[in-house]
Amino acid sequence: MSAATAALMSERRTAILGAALVAIGPITMALYTPAMPALAAAFGTSASMVKLTLTAYFAGFALTQLVCGPLTDAYGRRPVTLIFMALYLVSTLLATFAPTIEWMIAARTLQGVGAAIGISVSRAIVRDQFTGQTAARIMNTIAMMLALGPALSPSVGGLTLELFGWREIFIFMTLYGVVLTLAVVVFMRETNAYIDPANIRIRRLVVNYAALLKDPRFLQPSLLIGFGIGTIYAIATVLPFVLIDRVGLSPSAFGFGMLAQSGSFIAGTVVTGRLLKRIEAGRLVPASLVGMTLAALAMIVSLTMLPPGFLSVMGPVALFAFSITFMLPAATVASLQGFPHMAGAASSLTGFLQFGSGILGSLCAAALGDPLLGMAVIGPGMPLLAVGAYLLLGPSARRHGLPAE
């Protein structure tokens, strides 16, 4: 489709559709976390094997980020999105009827592959059409859905587990996938004005990704997002075992307890949205850096010096979730701003960094053995890395200035 014939979407439609697309990844991740201890009993396996289902999902999601964005650059946002959604639905049905833990691991990997399109294409369709404060407002709406999905998912998953069973949790995922696929068919328009099949060639991929990785204007905001959001995904792999096994919450109580994290994230996006009406997005970043640092220090103190309890575990997590929202609109826009011809690739690489860091963090936490120790090390370590990388890359990014359109 050429630029002349591309049918662009309104700001509101882009925000709603982008939010629904970005939510499929975290919903698929978070909906079944209350059932993780129950899955170990159902399949007669260890907690480590059940954790591997989440790590497999992360791996499929993160690695596919490197492909799905360039595919939308090469063949268009809409058709590629529909193909990935079809894969998501098939893999979710496979997970629903998985007879063994090995089948579940395979299904979760494919789920990650299918769901990967959401975060990549949601950001790309914004960059295709909007820049500046308008783009920042849309990104903030998308960020709110990024939190709302996981906020409701553990509660829904916990109740579904207690009322029905773990397989019904995956049926719920299937329903969401069907509704989202229909929304893409009916409401999504092709926004890519630079469709070029050459974008998926290996040589072009290498050149594009190398250019992004060498550009501090991309790296500075993308590493901040990557390590920041990656923190949430990494601690999600240990929180069920800390709060259920060590603190003593029931699966449904764990689901509602996770509202402390997601509710704080939602509150932060609401405050950020109001501030964006009066303040330029970039001016909110320093407050986010300070909040993330304070939250990391609070995690160290509470998890090493206090007995395990809901407040001592989730209090610092809530502060971190609130603080991170202030930087997301500016950082997301900045990571895509100068790359209109490869917006899909830039969006994909940012997604890979955040989910790749989530995988790395979860593996490090698992290697430590004790979930509480993993939480105490990974929880504060990744936010401090995010802040440190942003500050170190700042002078280089300013020297390069803004990328040319």
C-alpha positions as CSV (number, residue, x, y, z in Angstrom):
1,M,0.0,0.0,0.0
2,S,1.5,3.4,-1.0
3,A,1.6,6.5,1.2
4,A,-1.1,8.0,-1.0
5,T,-3.6,5.3,-0.4
6,A,-2.8,4.6,3.2
7,A,-6.0,5.1,5.4
8,L,-4.8,6.7,8.6
9,M,-6.7,6.4,11.9
10,S,-7.8,9.0,14.3
11,E,-5.8,9.7,17.5
12,R,-8.6,8.1,19.6
13,R,-8.8,5.0,17.4
14,T,-5.0,4.6,17.4
15,A,-4.9,4.9,21.2
16,I,-7.7,2.4,21.8
17,L,-6.5,-0.1,19.3
18,G,-2.8,0.3,20.3
19,A,-3.8,-0.2,24.0
20,A,-5.7,-3.4,23.2
21,L,-2.8,-4.7,21.2
22,V,-0.1,-4.0,23.7
23,A,-2.2,-5.6,26.5
24,I,-2.2,-9.1,25.0
25,G,1.4,-9.7,26.0
26,P,1.1,-8.9,29.7
27,I,-2.4,-10.4,30.0
28,T,-1.2,-13.7,28.6
29,M,1.7,-13.5,31.0
30,A,-0.2,-12.5,34.2
31,L,-3.5,-14.2,33.9
32,Y,-2.1,-17.6,34.8
33,T,0.5,-16.6,37.4
34,P,-1.9,-17.5,40.4
35,A,-2.2,-21.0,38.9
36,M,1.6,-21.6,38.8
37,P,1.8,-23.5,42.1
38,A,-1.4,-25.5,41.1
39,L,0.2,-26.4,37.7
40,A,3.0,-28.1,39.5
41,A,0.6,-30.4,41.3
42,A,-1.6,-30.9,38.2
43,F,1.3,-32.1,36.1
44,G,3.2,-33.8,38.9
45,T,6.3,-31.7,38.4
46,S,8.5,-29.2,40.2
47,A,8.1,-25.5,40.7
48,S,11.2,-25.0,38.6
49,M,9.6,-26.7,35.6
50,V,6.5,-24.5,36.1
51,K,8.7,-21.4,36.2
52,L,10.1,-22.6,32.9
53,T,6.7,-22.1,31.2
54,L,6.9,-18.4,32.1
55,T,10.5,-18.2,31.0
56,A,9.6,-19.9,27.7
57,Y,6.9,-17.4,27.1
58,F,9.4,-14.6,27.7
59,A,11.8,-16.2,25.3
60,G,9.3,-16.6,22.5
61,F,8.0,-13.1,23.0
62,A,11.4,-11.4,23.2
63,L,13.2,-13.2,20.3
64,T,10.2,-12.7,18.0
65,Q,10.3,-9.0,18.7
66,L,13.4,-8.9,16.5
67,V,11.4,-10.3,13.6
68,C,7.8,-9.1,13.8
69,G,8.6,-5.4,13.7
70,P,10.7,-5.7,10.5
71,L,7.9,-7.9,9.0
72,T,5.5,-5.0,9.5
73,D,8.0,-2.7,7.9
74,A,8.3,-5.1,4.9
75,Y,4.6,-6.2,4.4
76,G,2.4,-3.8,6.4
77,R,1.2,-3.5,9.9
78,R,-2.3,-5.0,9.4
79,P,-1.7,-8.2,7.5
80,V,1.3,-9.2,9.7
81,T,-0.8,-8.5,12.8
82,L,-3.5,-10.9,11.6
83,I,-1.0,-13.7,10.9
84,F,0.5,-13.4,14.4
85,M,-3.0,-13.3,16.0
86,A,-3.9,-16.5,14.3
87,L,-0.8,-18.1,15.7
88,Y,-1.7,-16.8,19.1
89,L,-5.1,-18.4,19.0
90,V,-3.8,-21.8,17.9
91,S,-1.1,-21.9,20.6
92,T,-3.6,-20.8,23.3
93,L,-5.9,-23.7,22.4
94,L,-2.8,-26.0,22.6
95,A,-2.1,-24.7,26.1
96,T,-5.7,-25.2,27.1
97,F,-5.6,-28.9,26.4
98,A,-1.9,-29.6,27.2
99,P,-1.5,-33.1,28.6
100,T,2.0,-32.7,30.1
101,I,4.3,-29.9,31.3
102,E,6.4,-30.4,28.1
103,W,3.4,-29.6,26.0
104,M,2.6,-26.6,28.2
105,I,6.2,-25.3,27.7
106,A,5.9,-25.6,24.0
107,A,2.5,-24.0,23.9
108,R,3.7,-21.1,26.1
109,T,6.6,-20.5,23.8
110,L,4.3,-20.3,20.7
111,Q,2.0,-18.0,22.7
112,G,4.9,-15.7,23.3
113,V,5.7,-15.7,19.5
114,G,2.1,-14.8,18.6
115,A,1.6,-12.2,21.3
116,A,4.9,-10.4,20.4
117,I,3.2,-8.5,17.6
118,G,1.1,-6.5,20.1
119,I,3.8,-4.3,21.6
120,S,5.7,-3.9,18.4
121,V,2.8,-2.8,16.1
122,S,1.1,-0.7,18.8
123,R,4.1,1.6,19.0
124,A,4.7,1.6,15.2
125,I,1.2,2.7,14.3
126,V,1.7,5.7,16.7
127,R,5.0,6.6,15.1
128,D,3.5,6.2,11.6
129,Q,1.0,9.0,12.3
130,F,2.0,11.2,15.2
131,T,5.0,12.8,16.9
132,G,5.6,15.2,19.8
133,Q,3.1,15.7,22.6
134,T,0.3,14.0,20.6
135,A,2.4,10.9,20.4
136,A,3.3,11.2,24.1
137,R,-0.4,11.3,25.0
138,I,-1.2,8.2,23.0
139,M,1.8,6.4,24.4
140,N,0.6,7.2,27.9
141,T,-2.8,5.7,27.1
142,I,-1.1,2.6,25.8
143,A,1.0,2.5,29.0
144,M,-2.2,2.6,31.1
145,M,-3.5,-0.4,29.3
146,L,-0.1,-2.0,29.7
147,A,-0.9,-1.8,33.5
148,L,-4.7,-2.3,33.4
149,G,-4.4,-5.8,31.8
150,P,-2.0,-7.2,34.4
151,A,-3.9,-5.4,37.2
152,L,-7.1,-7.3,36.4
153,S,-5.5,-10.5,35.1
154,P,-4.2,-12.0,38.4
155,S,-7.5,-11.3,40.1
156,V,-9.5,-12.9,37.2
157,G,-7.0,-15.8,37.0
158,G,-7.2,-16.5,40.7
159,L,-11.0,-16.5,40.8
160,T,-11.1,-18.6,37.7
161,L,-8.7,-21.1,39.2
162,E,-10.7,-21.4,42.4
163,L,-14.2,-21.6,40.7
164,F,-13.3,-23.7,37.7
165,G,-9.7,-24.8,37.1
166,W,-6.5,-23.9,35.4
167,R,-7.6,-24.8,31.9
168,E,-10.4,-22.3,32.0
169,I,-7.8,-19.6,32.4
170,F,-6.5,-20.3,28.9
171,I,-10.1,-20.3,27.6
172,F,-10.3,-16.7,28.9
173,M,-7.1,-15.9,26.9
174,T,-8.7,-17.4,23.8
175,L,-11.8,-15.2,24.1
176,Y,-9.6,-12.1,24.4
177,G,-7.6,-13.2,21.4
178,V,-10.8,-13.7,19.3
179,V,-12.2,-10.2,20.3
180,L,-8.8,-8.5,19.5
181,T,-8.5,-10.3,16.1
182,L,-12.0,-9.1,15.2
183,A,-11.1,-5.5,16.3
184,V,-8.0,-5.6,14.0
185,V,-10.1,-6.8,11.1
186,V,-12.8,-4.1,11.6
187,F,-11.0,-1.1,12.9
188,M,-7.3,-1.2,12.0
189,R,-6.1,0.6,8.9
190,E,-2.7,0.3,7.2
191,T,-0.5,3.1,8.5
192,N,2.9,2.1,7.1
193,A,3.7,4.6,4.3
194,Y,7.1,3.0,3.7
195,I,6.3,-0.7,3.0
196,D,9.4,-2.3,1.5
197,P,9.9,-6.1,1.4
198,A,13.7,-5.5,1.5
199,N,13.3,-4.6,5.2
200,I,13.1,-8.2,6.1
201,R,16.3,-9.3,4.2
202,I,19.0,-10.4,6.5
203,R,21.5,-7.8,5.4
204,R,19.0,-4.9,5.8
205,L,18.0,-6.3,9.2
206,V,21.6,-6.3,10.4
207,V,22.3,-2.8,9.0
208,N,19.1,-1.4,10.6
209,Y,19.7,-3.0,14.0
210,A,23.4,-2.1,14.0
211,A,22.5,1.6,13.2
212,L,20.0,1.6,16.2
213,L,22.4,0.0,18.6
214,K,25.2,2.5,17.7
215,D,22.9,5.5,18.1
216,P,22.8,6.9,21.7
217,R,19.6,8.7,20.9
218,F,18.0,5.3,20.5
219,L,19.9,3.5,23.3
220,Q,19.4,6.1,26.0
221,P,15.6,5.9,26.1
222,S,15.4,2.3,25.1
223,L,17.6,1.0,27.8
224,L,15.7,3.0,30.3
225,I,12.4,1.4,29.1
226,G,14.1,-2.0,28.8
227,F,15.5,-2.3,32.3
228,G,12.6,-0.5,33.8
229,I,9.7,-2.5,32.3
230,G,12.0,-5.6,32.4
231,T,12.0,-5.3,36.2
232,I,8.3,-5.8,36.3
233,Y,8.5,-8.9,34.2
234,A,11.4,-10.4,36.0
235,I,9.9,-10.0,39.5
236,A,6.6,-11.5,38.2
237,T,8.4,-14.8,38.0
238,V,9.2,-14.9,41.7
239,L,6.3,-12.9,43.3
240,P,3.8,-15.8,43.2
241,F,6.3,-18.0,45.2
242,V,7.2,-15.2,47.6
243,L,3.6,-14.1,48.3
244,I,1.9,-17.5,48.2
245,D,4.6,-19.8,49.6
246,R,6.4,-17.4,52.0
247,V,3.9,-14.8,53.0
248,G,1.0,-17.3,52.9
249,L,-1.5,-15.6,50.5
250,S,-4.1,-17.8,48.7
251,P,-4.1,-17.7,44.9
252,S,-7.1,-15.3,44.8
253,A,-5.6,-13.1,47.5
254,F,-2.4,-13.0,45.5
255,G,-4.4,-11.9,42.5
256,F,-6.0,-9.0,44.4
257,G,-2.7,-8.2,46.1
258,M,-1.1,-7.6,42.8
259,L,-3.3,-4.6,42.4
260,A,-0.8,-2.8,44.7
261,Q,1.6,-2.9,41.8
262,S,-0.7,-2.5,38.9
263,G,-3.0,0.0,40.7
264,S,0.1,2.2,41.4
265,F,1.1,1.9,37.7
266,I,-2.4,3.0,36.6
267,A,-2.4,5.9,39.1
268,G,0.9,7.0,37.7
269,T,-0.4,7.0,34.1
270,V,-3.4,9.0,35.2
271,V,-1.2,11.6,36.9
272,T,1.1,11.6,33.9
273,G,-1.8,12.1,31.5
274,R,-2.9,15.2,33.5
275,L,0.6,16.6,33.6
276,L,1.1,16.1,29.9
277,K,-1.7,18.7,29.3
278,R,0.6,21.3,30.9
279,I,4.1,20.0,30.8
280,E,6.4,18.8,28.0
281,A,6.9,15.0,28.3
282,G,10.7,15.2,28.7
283,R,10.5,17.3,31.8
284,L,8.8,14.4,33.7
285,V,11.8,12.1,33.2
286,P,14.0,13.4,36.1
287,A,11.1,12.8,38.7
288,S,10.8,9.2,37.3
289,L,14.6,8.6,37.8
290,V,14.4,9.8,41.4
291,G,11.4,7.7,42.2
292,M,12.9,4.6,40.6
293,T,16.1,5.0,42.7
294,L,14.2,5.5,45.9
295,A,12.1,2.4,45.2
296,A,15.2,0.3,44.5
297,L,16.8,1.4,47.8
298,A,13.5,0.7,49.7
299,M,13.5,-2.8,48.2
300,I,17.0,-3.5,49.5
301,V,16.1,-2.4,53.0
302,S,12.6,-4.0,53.2
303,L,13.6,-7.4,51.7
304,T,16.9,-7.9,53.7
305,M,16.0,-6.3,57.0
306,L,12.3,-7.0,57.5
307,P,10.4,-10.3,57.8
308,P,8.5,-11.3,54.7
309,G,5.1,-9.6,54.7
310,F,2.7,-8.2,52.1
311,L,3.6,-4.6,52.8
312,S,7.4,-5.2,53.1
313,V,7.3,-6.9,49.7
314,M,4.8,-4.9,47.7
315,G,5.3,-1.4,49.2
316,P,8.6,-0.7,47.3
317,V,7.2,-2.5,44.2
318,A,4.2,-0.1,44.2
319,L,6.5,2.9,44.5
320,F,8.6,1.7,41.6
321,A,5.5,1.0,39.5
322,F,4.2,4.5,40.1
323,S,7.5,6.2,39.4
324,I,8.3,4.4,36.1
325,T,5.2,5.8,34.4
326,F,6.5,9.3,34.4
327,M,9.3,8.5,31.9
328,L,7.4,6.1,29.6
329,P,5.8,8.6,27.2
330,A,8.9,10.7,26.6
331,A,11.2,7.7,26.4
332,T,9.0,5.7,24.0
333,V,8.6,8.6,21.7
334,A,12.3,9.4,21.8
335,S,13.2,5.8,20.9
336,L,11.2,6.0,17.7
337,Q,11.4,9.6,16.8
338,G,14.1,9.6,14.2
339,F,13.4,6.3,12.4
340,P,10.2,6.7,10.3
341,H,11.5,4.3,7.6
342,M,12.1,1.5,10.2
343,A,9.7,2.3,12.9
344,G,8.7,-1.4,13.2
345,A,12.4,-2.4,13.7
346,A,13.0,0.4,16.3
347,S,9.8,-0.6,18.2
348,S,10.8,-4.3,18.0
349,L,14.3,-3.7,19.3
350,T,12.9,-1.6,22.3
351,G,10.5,-4.5,23.0
352,F,13.3,-7.0,22.8
353,L,15.4,-5.0,25.3
354,Q,12.6,-4.9,27.8
355,F,11.6,-8.5,27.5
356,G,15.1,-9.7,27.1
357,S,16.1,-8.0,30.3
358,G,13.0,-9.6,31.9
359,I,14.3,-13.0,30.8
360,L,17.8,-12.3,32.0
361,G,16.4,-11.1,35.3
362,S,14.2,-14.1,35.8
363,L,17.0,-16.5,35.0
364,C,19.3,-14.7,37.5
365,A,16.6,-14.9,40.2
366,A,16.0,-18.6,39.5
367,A,19.8,-19.2,39.7
368,L,19.8,-17.7,43.2
369,G,17.5,-20.5,44.3
370,D,15.6,-18.7,47.1
371,P,12.7,-16.6,45.6
372,L,13.0,-14.0,48.4
373,L,16.8,-13.6,47.7
374,G,16.1,-13.4,44.0
375,M,13.6,-10.6,44.7
376,A,16.0,-8.8,46.9
377,V,18.8,-8.9,44.3
378,I,17.0,-8.5,41.0
379,G,14.2,-6.2,42.2
380,P,16.5,-3.2,43.0
381,G,19.4,-4.2,40.7
382,M,17.5,-3.7,37.4
383,P,16.1,-0.2,38.2
384,L,19.5,1.0,39.3
385,L,20.9,-0.3,36.0
386,A,18.1,1.6,34.1
387,V,18.9,4.9,35.8
388,G,22.6,4.4,35.5
389,A,22.5,3.7,31.8
390,Y,20.2,6.7,31.1
391,L,22.5,9.1,33.0
392,L,25.7,7.7,31.4
393,L,24.3,7.9,27.8
394,G,22.9,11.4,28.3
395,P,25.9,13.5,27.3
396,S,26.5,11.4,24.1
397,A,22.8,11.6,23.1
398,R,22.9,15.4,23.6
399,R,26.0,15.7,21.4
400,H,24.3,13.8,18.6
401,G,21.2,16.0,18.8
402,L,17.8,14.9,17.4
403,P,17.8,12.4,14.4
404,A,16.8,13.8,11.1
405,E,13.4,13.0,9.8
